[in-house]
Amino acid sequence: MNIIINGRQLEITPALKSYAEEKIGKFEKYVSNITEAVVTLGVEKYRHKAEVLLKVNGVLIQAEAVTGEVYSAIDEVVEKLESQVKKYKGKFKSHRKGQMRTDEILSGDIKEKGNIIKHKRFDIKPMSPEEAVDQMELLDKDFFVFSNAISEDINVVYRRKDGNYGLIEPVK
């Protein structure tokens, strides 16, 4: 597994780097096919933030944590990742018998005024709405854009306030 550690407004010391690598490296025991782990550590005023993105067979598993100290932020994000990895192993391994489809996320941040300030492009692979919900849960997001394998249209699944999910399909 390739571990990339980035710092935002924070110098990555050798001790901090080895601590993060040790904590993230343990996920290789649980999921053997992790190709890359991107760790971003940052500081804003008195808040320390740790973000981790694991790439596993084209599936993205993401978590983030904000605390008052950088080492505790790393510990907290590792705890969140552990539950994400358990979800991944339980849903994808048992239900799909080890065969997974490659998919990506489509996301953008919008300011209050409605200006587009970030633009990302990703290849969207066909999947079922159930697989899209699983991917949305792994990324811990409220919505997920995907290509429906049956209709071949772009669809959106989203988390409803009542705990269920919604599916948005275009009308032809």
C-alpha positions as CSV (number, residue, x, y, z in Angstrom):
1,M,0.0,0.0,0.0
2,N,1.2,3.4,-0.9
3,I,0.7,5.9,1.9
4,I,0.8,9.6,1.0
5,I,0.8,12.1,3.8
6,N,0.0,15.8,3.1
7,G,0.0,18.8,5.4
8,R,-2.2,21.9,5.3
9,Q,-0.9,24.7,7.3
10,L,1.1,22.0,9.2
11,E,4.6,20.7,8.9
12,I,4.7,17.0,8.8
13,T,7.5,15.9,11.2
14,P,9.1,12.5,11.0
15,A,7.4,11.5,14.2
16,L,4.0,12.6,12.9
17,K,4.6,10.8,9.6
18,S,5.6,7.5,11.3
19,Y,2.6,7.7,13.7
20,A,0.2,8.2,10.8
21,E,1.8,5.5,8.7
22,E,1.7,3.0,11.6
23,K,-2.0,3.7,12.3
24,I,-3.1,3.6,8.6
25,G,-0.8,0.7,7.8
26,K,-2.8,-1.6,10.0
27,F,-5.7,-1.6,7.6
28,E,-3.6,-3.8,5.2
29,K,-4.2,-6.7,7.6
30,Y,-8.0,-6.3,7.2
31,V,-8.2,-5.5,3.5
32,S,-5.3,-6.8,1.5
33,N,-6.0,-5.0,-1.8
34,I,-5.6,-1.3,-0.7
35,T,-3.7,0.4,-3.4
36,E,-3.3,3.8,-1.9
37,A,-4.0,5.8,1.3
38,V,-4.0,9.6,1.1
39,V,-3.7,11.2,4.6
40,T,-4.3,14.9,4.8
41,L,-3.5,16.6,8.2
42,G,-4.3,20.2,8.7
43,V,-4.7,22.9,11.3
44,E,-7.1,25.9,11.4
45,K,-6.8,28.1,14.6
46,Y,-7.1,25.5,17.4
47,R,-8.7,22.7,15.4
48,H,-6.7,19.8,14.0
49,K,-8.2,17.9,11.1
50,A,-7.3,14.5,9.8
51,E,-8.7,13.2,6.5
52,V,-8.0,9.7,5.1
53,L,-9.0,8.3,1.7
54,L,-8.4,4.6,1.1
55,K,-8.5,3.3,-2.5
56,V,-9.6,-0.4,-2.6
57,N,-10.2,-2.0,-6.0
58,G,-11.5,1.3,-7.3
59,V,-13.8,1.8,-4.3
60,L,-13.1,4.8,-2.2
61,I,-13.4,4.7,1.6
62,Q,-13.2,8.1,3.3
63,A,-13.3,9.4,6.8
64,E,-12.4,12.7,8.6
65,A,-12.1,13.9,12.2
66,V,-11.5,17.2,13.9
67,T,-10.1,17.5,17.4
68,G,-8.0,19.9,19.4
69,E,-4.8,17.9,18.9
70,V,-3.3,16.3,15.7
71,Y,-2.5,12.9,17.2
72,S,-6.0,12.5,18.6
73,A,-7.5,13.5,15.2
74,I,-5.5,10.7,13.7
75,D,-6.8,8.2,16.3
76,E,-10.4,9.3,15.8
77,V,-10.2,9.1,12.0
78,V,-8.7,5.6,12.3
79,E,-11.7,4.6,14.5
80,K,-14.1,5.9,11.9
81,L,-12.2,4.1,9.1
82,E,-12.4,0.8,11.1
83,S,-16.2,1.0,11.0
84,Q,-16.1,1.9,7.3
85,V,-13.8,-1.0,6.5
86,K,-16.1,-3.4,8.4
87,K,-19.0,-2.1,6.3
88,Y,-17.0,-2.6,3.2
89,K,-16.0,-6.1,4.0
90,G,-19.4,-7.1,5.2
91,K,-21.4,-5.7,2.2
92,F,-19.0,-6.2,-0.7
93,K,-17.3,-9.5,0.2
94,S,-20.4,-11.5,1.3
95,H,-23.0,-10.1,-1.0
96,R,-20.8,-9.8,-4.1
97,K,-18.5,-12.8,-3.5
98,G,-15.4,-10.7,-3.8
99,Q,-16.2,-9.2,-7.2
100,M,-16.4,-5.4,-7.1
101,R,-17.1,-2.8,-9.7
102,T,-14.9,0.2,-10.1
103,D,-16.7,3.5,-9.4
104,E,-15.8,7.0,-8.5
105,I,-17.4,9.9,-6.7
106,L,-18.7,13.1,-8.2
107,S,-18.7,16.0,-5.8
108,G,-18.4,19.7,-5.7
109,D,-18.6,22.4,-3.0
110,I,-21.0,25.3,-3.5
111,K,-20.8,28.7,-1.7
112,E,-23.9,30.3,-0.2
113,K,-24.2,32.6,-3.2
114,G,-24.4,29.6,-5.5
115,N,-21.1,30.1,-7.3
116,I,-19.3,27.0,-8.4
117,I,-15.9,27.1,-6.6
118,K,-14.7,23.6,-7.2
119,H,-15.1,21.3,-10.2
120,K,-14.2,17.6,-10.3
121,R,-14.5,15.1,-13.2
122,F,-14.7,11.4,-12.7
123,D,-15.4,8.4,-14.8
124,I,-18.7,7.0,-13.7
125,K,-19.0,3.2,-14.0
126,P,-22.4,1.5,-14.3
127,M,-23.9,0.1,-11.1
128,S,-27.2,-0.8,-9.5
129,P,-28.9,1.7,-7.1
130,E,-28.2,-0.7,-4.3
131,E,-24.4,-0.6,-5.1
132,A,-24.6,3.2,-5.3
133,V,-26.2,3.3,-1.8
134,D,-23.4,1.0,-0.5
135,Q,-20.7,3.3,-2.1
136,M,-22.5,6.4,-0.6
137,E,-22.4,4.8,2.8
138,L,-18.7,3.9,2.5
139,L,-17.9,7.5,1.6
140,D,-20.1,8.8,4.4
141,K,-21.9,11.2,2.1
142,D,-25.5,12.3,1.8
143,F,-25.8,11.7,-1.9
144,F,-24.0,9.8,-4.7
145,V,-24.2,10.3,-8.5
146,F,-23.9,7.2,-10.6
147,S,-24.7,5.6,-14.0
148,N,-27.6,3.2,-13.7
149,A,-26.5,-0.2,-15.2
150,I,-30.1,-1.0,-16.2
151,S,-31.3,2.3,-17.8
152,E,-27.9,3.6,-18.6
153,D,-29.0,7.1,-17.3
154,I,-27.2,9.2,-14.7
155,N,-29.0,8.8,-11.4
156,V,-28.6,10.2,-7.9
157,V,-29.2,8.3,-4.6
158,Y,-29.6,10.3,-1.4
159,R,-30.1,9.8,2.3
160,R,-33.5,11.0,3.5
161,K,-34.2,12.5,6.9
162,D,-36.3,9.5,7.9
163,G,-33.2,7.2,7.5
164,N,-34.3,5.7,4.2
165,Y,-32.9,6.5,0.7
166,G,-34.2,8.3,-2.3
167,L,-33.4,7.7,-6.0
168,I,-33.6,10.5,-8.6
169,E,-34.0,9.4,-12.2
170,P,-34.3,11.6,-15.3
171,V,-37.6,11.6,-17.2
172,K,-37.3,10.8,-20.9
